[in-house]
């Protein structure tokens, strides 16, 4: 169930399209100085993506994002029983990413992988995300294999 | 020397658990710990020199060994599968090398593994699987033929889980190394790639306040930053956003009086490395209860 202030599914889809435009951007730990196509980290790319989708907020590093969401009312944290929507923010200590089902983007919905023993497997993706220093470029990723802990989910609120 | 003071390195593994596993914007890092003499009191440390070049640590210790049959043991941090977003998914320090008097030391190594609070070391060994398969994503294990019963015991113990991707390791493991040291005075050298803590410190606040909400935020690091903030090179860096990287290197017995440590750093152009706890004009000393020395590297946060 959505709240009256929630962004619409269409606005969420715009966030996802803006995230897709970041695909291939190299990782750089630069926060607010993140630039699409040049380099960026998770907090900087998320901030720029929402800005590009017409949903601005004050830049927050991951350390202060949850507190900012509460304080500003700009994002609300979803309850455990609420379904995710396209463009929600997935938040962990030290990381944030953009949720998507890739329903409208089948090319990025899965990634063929090979495990350490050489066996092929298919990763089912559910977010657009920066990675880590020295890691892969911004791209589609799977929460299941990205982190061991489950994310909290935040949704942009219109005022 | 007391039993406790026989430890040449602090139990820095505990640091690993002080902050949730974090990736991307920050990491609490991990450090080797607990190199201890066995029997207690058999080994004393007389000098230490730490070299840090990039993330490469070289620690040279001069030790005096009393009697025969002594060994030195190094315990590395325990970790489980962390996910591929983690900056340090392998915390077994696979590249750690020990040299005794300039030669590669004959080191014995092993591991301990736990699952659901129980020791599953023997179960992992019986299954014939790599204990550090947990460093890969997914953490798939494959037992040699004929080990089906051993694998079933792993699953029953909660140390492995069957999944569409294969049999996944769900245990926590820690590596240990043991080195026999003959009587006499020796030069012991450790080399390894550090797994330092790091965080982006945004622009526009006081140096100490920038550490807030990062895994670097503790009293010692705040004091270190404050102590050096007025130095021209540091002040220049702190005008903008910086990436702070903190190295915690055990350099002496955990509970022994702090000893001077010689620190060697290569010339730096863009970054500055601060040796924490060093009074002006004095040799640095261990600054943590675990006998570790901390160094804080500051580098400008900028696009490549």
Interface residues (C-beta under 8 A of the other chain):
Chain A: X26 X28 X29 X30 X31 X32 X33 X35 X38 X39 X41 X42 X43 X61 X62 X63 X64 X67 X92 X93 X94 X95 X115 X116 X117 X119 X121 X129 X130 X131 X132 X133 X134 X135 X141 X145 X146 X147 X148 X149
Chain B: X19 X20 X21 X22 X23 X24 X25 X26 X27 X80 X81 X82 X83 X84 X85 X86 X87 X133 X136 X137 X138 X140 X142 X164 X165 X166 X198 X199 X200 X202 X212 X213 X214 X215 X241 X243 X301 X302 X303 X304
